[in-house]
Amino acid sequence: MYVVTVVFEVEREEAESFRARVQRQARDSLDNEPGCRRFDVSVSRKQRERVLLYEIYDNADAFAAHLASDHFAAFDREVSPITRSKKIESWSLT
């Protein structure tokens, strides 16, 4: 399995709208991508503008399909203006 973590830091005043939008992105990914097995959204207890995504895909090709999807492109376009930083890492589930 191919695991991806993403840590977003968004503008504080946009934290609530970002969380709503990323929850929709999680649903879209799980509903529309056969290779997406898990898509969790977690919020920092100390900094509400920090959001962690934990995603599991069948393999790297399934993640590439995620990045090429229309719903991902729309999500990225909508949240980029309010994103201060984004750190992406990939992992192997053993």
N, C-alpha and C positions, 0 to 999 in steps of 0.2 A: 504494500500500500504506500501511496505517496502522500505525505503530510505537508501542509503549508501553514505557517503561522504568519500573521500580519499584525503589526502593532501600529495603530493610527494615533496621532495626536491631532486633534481638531481644534478649531477656534472655540473657546469656552462658551461663548454665547450661542454657538451652533450645535452644542453637544446633543441636545434632545432631538433636533431634526436629523442629525447624522445617525443617531441610534435607530430612529424609526426607518431611515432609508437603508441602513445596513441590514436591518431585520428583514426588510423586503427582499434585499439581495440574497440573503440566506435562503429564504423560501423559494425564490426564483431558481437558484442554483440546484437545490434539492429536487424541485418539481420538474425541471426541464433538462437536467443533465444526468443521463444514466450512470456516468462514471463518478459522480459526486456522491459520496457516502455519508458525509457528516459536514456540518457547517455551523459551528457554535460561535456565538457572539458573547464576549465577556467585557465588563466595564470595571475599571480600576475602582477600588473602594475609596482611595484617597484623592484621585484626580478624575472627575467624571468625564473629562475630555480625552482620556486615554482609553482606547478600545482595542481588545485583542480578538482576532479571528483565529479559530482553529478549524482547519478544513482537511478532510481526508478524501482522496481520489483513488481510483483503481490503479492509476499509473501516471507517469509524466504526460503522456498523450491526452489523458482525460483532463489534466490541469490545463494543458495547452488549448483544448477545446473550450474550457471555461473562459480563458482569457480572450478567445476569439468570438465569444457569444455576444449577441446584441444586448442582452440584459446587463452583461458586465460592462460593455462600452457605455451604456447609458448611466450606470452607477458611477463609473469612473469620471465621466463628464460632469455629473451632478455634484460629486463630493470633492473633486480636485480643488475648486476655489476655496473651500473651507478647511482643507487639510494642511496642517503645518508640517507634519512629517509622516512618513510611512516606511516601515522596515519589514521586509519580506524575507523569510527563511524557508528552506525546504528540508524535509526530514524523511527518513525511512522508518516505517512502523515495523517493529520486529516482534 
